[in-house]
């Protein structure tokens, strides 16, 4: 009879790549006063609050059936209001929305089986740490920054693009942390954000609407729009390559200034430093340099891992559930369990008298964090069913259409144990609608004691169509509208006694011209120059940093108000 020790020893070589987290703790001996410059700088990359966060509550498991030659489906990682046991494929029994119709179902099934044998892209240790970080966000001890492409594509994938997006997110995190003194939890819309929901099944030309490269090509012809299951494999491979590069980038610098200098080099190459934005960027660089000189004068090594190696997580919308199911695995003691090992795992657990060890926990391994959107959050439908069973932190997009009752019912379904950090509510209401629609939702969450992280997506509610002088029509967003929605989000949260915990942006590290305005000076007619998005308009690098500077000032005002009770309205304080 095998013992657990022998099983672990036999399986010890299973780890794929590093499989490790990008978290690096600052030594206790150098943790100093919260308001100090050192604490502001170390929390930028440390990504955790200055106080200890207890691990999240574990959710119980329930037995279920297995599938052949893939990770065994025998337990649920979260309880539900439903009496039926959860398993990764239980979504197939529910109504489903926003899914492509594959003409060859057998080819799709074969691809699903191949995907199920692929190595996990992430491991539970990383995801559990993210849950702890999001707990801290929910308590106001950290801030969430989530950003990246509207939709990743196969053709645009390159090391340069991954590097520029990663570097921009790190620059935003530095700006937010320097202003607020808070740890910044960094999650990219990257390494998996391939699928897109659509409002209509067909586009203006009568072709099936483009649903992302993971489904079919964006080429404007009928054959290109036929869903191809082989693209699921290509999406997995590109995600794995992006994850590998991100992990390498996180270890690639010798000082914090390296990140800023790389970002400055990209901005100079794109010409952004020759605009009014350049003066603001120069001021920011000087502030960081002054802070690092202070740290050095205190005898602290600013080149340590706490300053140079950022903790970074990945995310995408959980839209294509056959892809997500195939990459959802049951883990026991951080190891995935395959069908042929099930009996050995059960025997090993029995020999130690621990049924819990045998039941394990289900994690989606395509990303650390995933969300459902406005078009897929129907309560008794497939996407909510899938999300309720995985142990990952999850997001729910909340538009101005959402009612308090709908929100509370969704929270009960997805987070029945009311664990802080499990659910992030991502508001997307528009600059003109958020002041009216958000207060009732925040009041309901407060009144009924639900624990959530509140994050603001100021992009999707502010999309409009414009026509340039050339006669071309584009979807765009105005930077002023983006900033106005974020300020109102902070204002409402302050008034309702909630914590404005995060920012969710569609952005890129490239010099695109897709959103209008900002110090970099993009106007409507500039949209003709570099509009490259496969779907919705994104902030370019300079615009994304400008938004981070503005949100940093909101956070600075909020933290000052906390330290000096009775301060005026935090949004009015920063205009």
FENVENDA-V757271 format. One record per residue. RES is the residue in one small letter. PHI is phi as a letter, one per 20 degrees, with the letter a starting at -180 (none if undefined). Layout:
res->[RES,RES]
phi->[PHI,PHI]
This chain:
res->[x,x,x,x,x,x,x,x,x,x,x,x,x,x,x,x,x,x,x,x,x,x,x,x,x,x,x,x,x,x,x,x,x,x,x,x,x,x,x,x,x,x,x,x,x,x,x,x,x,x,x,x,x,x,x,x,x,x,x,x,x,x,x,x,x,x,x,x,x,x,x,x,x,x,x,x,x,x,x,x,x,x,x,x,x,x,x,x,x,x,x,x,x,x,x,x,x,x,x,x,x,x,x,x,x,x,x,x,x,x,x,x,x,x,x,x,x,x,x,x,x,x,x,x,x,x,x,x,x,x,x,x,x,x,x,x,x,x,x,x,x,x,x,x,x,x,x,x,x,x,x,x,x,x,x,x,x,x,x,x,x,x,x,x,x,x,x,x,x,x,x,x,x,x,x,x,x,x,x,x,x,x,x,x,x,x,x,x,x,x,x,x,x,x,x,x,x,x,x,x,x,x,x,x,x,x,x,x,x,x,x,x,x,x,x,x,x,x,x,x,x,x,x,x,x,x,x,x,x,x,x,x,x,x,x,x,x,x,x,x,x,x,x,x,x,x,x,x,x,x,x,x,x,x,x,x,x,x,x,x,x,x,x,x,x,x,x,x,x,x,x,x,x,x,x,x,x,x,x,x,x,x,x,x,x,x,x,x,x,x,x,x,x,x,x,x,x,x,x,x,x,x,x,x,x,x,x,x,x,x,x,x,x,x,x,x,x,x,x,x,x,x,x,x,x,x,x,x,x,x,x,x,x,x,x,x,x,x,x,x,x,x,x,x,x,x,x,x,x,x,x,x,x,x,x,x,x,x,x,x,x,x,x,x,x,x,x,x,x,x,x,x,x,x,x,x,x,x,x,x,x,x,x,x,x,x,x,x,x,x,x,x,x,x,x,x,x,x,x,x,x,x,x,x,x,x,x,x,x,x,x,x,x,x,x,x,x,x,x,x,x,x,x,x,x,x,x,x,x,x,x,x,x,x,x,x,x,x,x,x,x,x,x,x,x,x,x,x,x,x,x,x,x,x,x,x,x,x,x,x,x,x,x,x,x,x,x,x,x,x,x,x,x,x,x,x,x,x,x,x,x,x,x,x,x,x,x,x,x,x,x,x,x,x,x,x,x,x,x,x,x,x,x,x,x,x,x,x,x,x,x,x,x,x,x,x,x,x,x,x,x,x,x,x,x,x,x,x,x,x,x,x,x,x,x,x,x,x,x,x,x,x,x,x,x,x,x,x,x,x,x,x,x,x,x,x,x,x,x,x,x,x,x,x,x,x,x,x,x,x,x,x,x,x,x]
phi->[none,f,e,f,f,f,f,f,f,f,e,g,e,f,g,e,l,f,l,d,e,e,e,c,f,f,g,g,f,d,f,c,g,g,f,f,f,f,f,f,f,f,f,g,e,f,m,c,f,f,d,f,d,f,f,f,f,e,e,f,d,c,f,b,e,d,d,f,l,b,f,f,e,c,b,d,e,b,f,b,f,f,e,f,f,e,b,g,e,f,f,f,e,d,f,c,c,m,d,f,d,e,f,d,f,f,f,f,f,f,f,g,f,f,f,f,e,f,f,g,f,c,d,g,g,f,f,f,f,f,g,f,f,f,g,f,g,f,e,n,e,b,c,e,d,c,a,q,f,f,b,f,c,f,f,e,f,a,g,f,f,f,f,f,f,f,f,f,f,f,f,f,f,f,f,f,f,f,f,d,m,e,f,d,e,d,c,e,e,b,m,q,e,d,e,c,f,c,f,c,f,c,e,f,e,n,f,g,f,f,d,o,f,f,d,a,e,e,g,e,b,f,f,f,e,f,g,c,f,f,f,f,f,f,f,f,f,f,f,f,f,f,f,f,f,f,f,f,f,f,d,e,d,d,b,f,f,g,f,f,f,f,f,f,f,f,f,f,f,e,n,f,f,e,d,g,f,g,f,f,f,f,f,f,f,f,f,f,f,f,f,f,f,f,f,f,f,f,n,d,f,f,e,f,g,f,e,d,d,f,e,b,c,d,b,a,f,e,d,e,f,f,f,f,f,f,d,d,c,e,d,c,l,m,d,f,d,e,g,f,e,g,f,f,f,f,f,f,f,f,f,d,m,c,f,f,f,f,f,m,b,e,c,f,d,e,a,f,c,b,c,d,d,g,e,c,d,f,g,d,c,f,f,f,g,f,f,f,e,e,e,f,f,c,d,c,f,c,e,f,f,f,e,g,f,f,f,f,f,f,f,f,f,e,c,f,e,l,e,f,n,f,c,d,e,d,f,b,d,n,f,e,d,f,f,e,e,f,g,f,f,f,f,f,f,f,f,e,m,f,d,b,d,e,c,d,d,e,e,f,e,c,e,b,e,c,d,e,f,f,n,e,d,c,e,b,c,e,g,f,f,g,f,f,f,f,f,f,g,f,f,f,g,f,f,e,m,d,d,f,d,a,c,c,c,e,b,b,e,e,e,f,c,c,d,d,o,n,f,f,m,e,d,g,f,f,f,f,f,c,e,c,f,f,b,d,f,d,f,e,g,f,f,f,f,f,f,f,g,f,f,g,f,f,f,g,f,f,f,f,f,f,f,c,g,n,f,f,g,f,f,f,f,d,m]
